[in-house]
Amino acid sequence: MKRLFPAAVLLVAATAASGADFSAADVPGIGVRQPGKIVIRNRGNTITAWRFFGNIHEALLTLHSVRTVRTTPYGSVLFDSSARLASPMPAQVSSMIEEAARTHGVDPRLVAAVASRESAWDPKAVSAAGACGIMQLMPATARFLGLADIFDPRVNIFAGTHYLRTLLDTFHGDLDLALAAYNAGPGAVQKYNGVPPYRETQQYVKIVRASYERALRGTSG
């Protein structure tokens, strides 16, 4: 039970971030009044773990989540994975981006806009900060995603697209916040409760967003 408890907290914490009202007691097969049973309940921004002994319970741990970042959903087009790419890029890269976008449910035109800004399609690109490949993944992110070869174009694109989708889900479809998190990290977005006041990040969000919106209109330049 002690080994399972931290994992359960993390699971419910993730649910709390999405604004859901969830309790481990709601999971089928879990009885609340079983002796020694630990139950975790989320109410708004507070998560409490209880231990039940018959009709008696004690609070083991209470967590209060950080402030919720205000989000502005961009629209369902962000998740239009059936779109086709028309912007100029190597054909092989275009094919891999469309496949990755279909797999992870992201608009390939957004993935292409990110990749263009990140590396200009260079699979061997390495930034001054150490980000690698077409999607400019940090080695730590690559390890987290379980990548064997960060410079493999297909692996890199699929992992970057997966990460981008995760950020879009985390920030409830807010394009600016997801792009800011891709550039500066989700922690920075949480810290500043919005796009961080970094000139590089603010320019990044502006440029990638403009590129994506041009692609949506079917224009270039």
C-alpha positions as CSV (number, residue, x, y, z in Angstrom):
1,M,0.0,0.0,0.0
2,K,2.9,2.4,0.8
3,R,4.3,1.8,-2.7
4,L,0.9,2.5,-4.3
5,F,0.1,5.6,-2.3
6,P,2.5,8.1,-4.0
7,A,1.3,6.9,-7.5
8,A,-2.3,7.4,-6.5
9,V,-1.5,10.9,-5.3
10,L,0.1,11.7,-8.6
11,L,-2.8,10.3,-10.5
12,V,-5.3,12.3,-8.6
13,A,-3.1,15.4,-8.7
14,A,-3.2,15.2,-12.5
15,T,-6.9,14.9,-12.4
16,A,-7.2,17.9,-10.1
17,A,-5.2,20.0,-12.6
18,S,-7.9,19.3,-15.2
19,G,-10.6,20.7,-12.9
20,A,-12.3,17.3,-12.3
21,D,-13.9,16.2,-9.1
22,F,-12.5,12.7,-8.4
23,S,-12.2,10.3,-5.6
24,A,-10.3,7.0,-5.5
25,A,-13.4,5.7,-3.7
26,D,-15.3,6.0,-7.0
27,V,-13.1,3.4,-8.7
28,P,-15.1,0.1,-9.1
29,G,-14.1,-2.5,-6.5
30,I,-12.8,-0.1,-3.8
31,G,-14.9,-0.2,-0.6
32,V,-14.6,2.9,1.6
33,R,-15.2,1.1,4.9
34,Q,-12.7,-1.7,4.6
35,P,-10.3,-1.7,7.6
36,G,-7.2,0.3,6.8
37,K,-8.4,1.3,3.4
38,I,-6.8,4.5,2.0
39,V,-9.0,6.8,0.0
40,I,-8.0,9.9,-1.9
41,R,-10.5,12.6,-2.6
42,N,-10.1,15.7,-4.8
43,R,-12.2,18.8,-4.0
44,G,-11.3,21.8,-6.2
45,N,-7.7,22.6,-5.5
46,T,-7.4,20.4,-2.4
47,I,-6.5,16.7,-2.4
48,T,-6.8,14.7,0.9
49,A,-5.9,11.2,1.7
50,W,-8.0,9.4,4.3
51,R,-7.5,6.1,6.1
52,F,-10.8,4.4,7.0
53,F,-11.4,2.1,10.0
54,G,-15.1,1.1,9.8
55,N,-17.0,4.4,10.3
56,I,-14.0,6.2,11.6
57,H,-11.5,8.0,9.4
58,E,-8.4,10.1,9.8
59,A,-6.7,12.5,7.4
60,L,-3.2,11.3,6.5
61,L,-2.2,14.0,4.1
62,T,-3.7,17.2,2.5
63,L,-2.3,18.8,-0.6
64,H,-3.2,22.2,-1.9
65,S,-2.5,22.6,-5.6
66,V,-0.8,25.7,-7.0
67,R,-2.9,28.5,-8.5
68,T,-4.6,27.6,-11.7
69,V,-3.3,29.3,-14.8
70,R,-6.1,31.1,-16.7
71,T,-6.5,29.7,-20.2
72,T,-8.2,30.8,-23.4
73,P,-8.9,27.8,-25.7
74,Y,-7.8,28.5,-29.2
75,G,-10.4,26.2,-30.9
76,S,-10.9,22.7,-32.1
77,V,-8.7,23.3,-35.2
78,L,-5.7,22.7,-32.9
79,F,-6.7,19.1,-32.8
80,D,-7.6,18.7,-36.5
81,S,-5.2,15.8,-37.2
82,S,-6.6,15.1,-40.7
83,A,-5.3,18.4,-42.2
84,R,-2.7,18.2,-44.9
85,L,0.5,20.2,-45.1
86,A,1.1,22.6,-47.9
87,S,4.1,24.6,-46.6
88,P,7.5,24.0,-48.3
89,M,9.6,21.4,-46.5
90,P,11.4,18.1,-47.3
91,A,8.8,15.6,-48.4
92,Q,10.0,13.0,-45.9
93,V,9.6,15.4,-43.0
94,S,6.1,16.4,-44.2
95,S,5.1,12.8,-44.3
96,M,6.4,12.1,-40.8
97,I,4.8,15.2,-39.3
98,E,1.4,14.2,-40.8
99,E,1.7,10.7,-39.4
100,A,2.8,11.9,-36.0
101,A,-0.1,14.5,-36.0
102,R,-2.6,11.8,-36.8
103,T,-1.2,9.5,-34.1
104,H,-1.3,12.2,-31.3
105,G,-4.4,14.1,-32.5
106,V,-2.7,17.5,-33.2
107,D,-3.0,19.7,-36.3
108,P,0.0,18.9,-38.4
109,R,0.2,22.6,-39.5
110,L,0.9,23.5,-35.9
111,V,3.6,20.8,-35.6
112,A,5.2,22.1,-38.8
113,A,5.2,25.7,-37.5
114,V,6.9,24.6,-34.3
115,A,9.5,22.4,-36.2
116,S,10.2,25.2,-38.7
117,R,11.0,27.7,-35.9
118,E,12.9,25.2,-33.8
119,S,15.3,23.8,-36.4
120,A,14.3,24.8,-40.0
121,W,13.9,21.0,-40.6
122,D,17.6,20.2,-39.7
123,P,17.6,16.7,-38.0
124,K,21.1,17.3,-36.7
125,A,20.4,20.7,-35.2
126,V,21.7,21.4,-31.7
127,S,20.9,24.6,-29.9
128,A,23.2,26.5,-27.5
129,A,21.1,25.1,-24.6
130,G,21.6,21.5,-25.9
131,A,18.2,20.9,-27.5
132,C,18.4,18.4,-30.3
133,G,16.9,17.5,-33.7
134,I,14.0,18.7,-35.7
135,M,11.7,19.4,-32.7
136,Q,14.6,20.5,-30.6
137,L,14.1,18.2,-27.6
138,M,16.2,18.6,-24.5
139,P,18.1,15.4,-23.6
140,A,16.2,15.3,-20.2
141,T,12.8,15.4,-22.1
142,A,14.1,12.7,-24.4
143,R,14.9,10.5,-21.5
144,F,11.5,11.1,-19.9
145,L,9.9,10.1,-23.2
146,G,12.1,7.0,-23.5
147,L,13.8,7.9,-26.8
148,A,16.6,5.7,-27.9
149,D,18.0,8.1,-30.6
150,I,17.1,11.7,-30.2
151,F,18.5,12.5,-33.6
152,D,16.4,10.0,-35.5
153,P,14.0,12.3,-37.5
154,R,10.9,10.1,-37.1
155,V,11.5,9.4,-33.4
156,N,12.2,13.1,-32.7
157,I,9.1,14.3,-34.6
158,F,6.8,11.8,-32.9
159,A,8.2,12.6,-29.5
160,G,8.0,16.4,-30.1
161,T,4.4,16.0,-31.3
162,H,3.5,13.9,-28.3
163,Y,5.0,16.5,-26.0
164,L,3.2,19.3,-27.8
165,R,-0.1,17.5,-27.4
166,T,0.6,17.0,-23.7
167,L,1.1,20.7,-23.3
168,L,-2.1,21.5,-25.2
169,D,-4.0,19.2,-22.9
170,T,-2.3,20.6,-19.8
171,F,-3.2,24.2,-20.8
172,H,-6.7,23.3,-22.0
173,G,-6.1,24.2,-25.7
174,D,-4.6,27.6,-25.0
175,L,-2.2,28.0,-27.9
176,D,0.0,30.7,-26.5
177,L,0.5,28.9,-23.2
178,A,1.3,25.6,-24.9
179,L,3.8,27.3,-27.2
180,A,5.4,29.2,-24.3
181,A,5.7,26.0,-22.3
182,Y,7.3,24.2,-25.3
183,N,9.9,27.0,-25.4
184,A,10.4,27.9,-21.7
185,G,9.0,24.9,-19.9
186,P,5.6,24.4,-18.2
187,G,7.1,25.4,-14.9
188,A,7.8,28.9,-16.2
189,V,4.2,29.3,-17.4
190,Q,2.9,28.2,-14.0
191,K,5.4,30.6,-12.2
192,Y,4.3,33.6,-14.2
193,N,0.6,32.6,-14.5
194,G,0.9,33.0,-18.3
195,V,3.5,33.6,-21.0
196,P,6.7,34.3,-19.2
197,P,8.3,37.7,-19.6
198,Y,11.2,36.4,-21.5
199,R,11.9,38.2,-24.8
200,E,12.9,34.9,-26.5
201,T,9.7,33.1,-25.4
202,Q,7.4,36.0,-26.3
203,Q,8.9,36.2,-29.7
204,Y,8.7,32.5,-30.1
205,V,5.0,32.4,-29.3
206,K,4.3,35.3,-31.7
207,I,6.3,33.9,-34.6
208,V,5.0,30.3,-34.3
209,R,1.4,31.4,-33.8
210,A,1.6,33.7,-36.9
211,S,3.1,30.9,-38.9
212,Y,0.3,28.5,-37.9
213,E,-2.4,31.0,-38.6
214,R,-1.0,31.7,-42.1
215,A,-1.1,27.9,-42.7
216,L,-4.7,27.8,-41.6
217,R,-5.5,30.6,-44.1
218,G,-3.6,28.8,-46.8
219,T,-1.1,31.6,-47.2
220,S,2.6,31.8,-46.9
221,G,5.3,34.4,-46.0
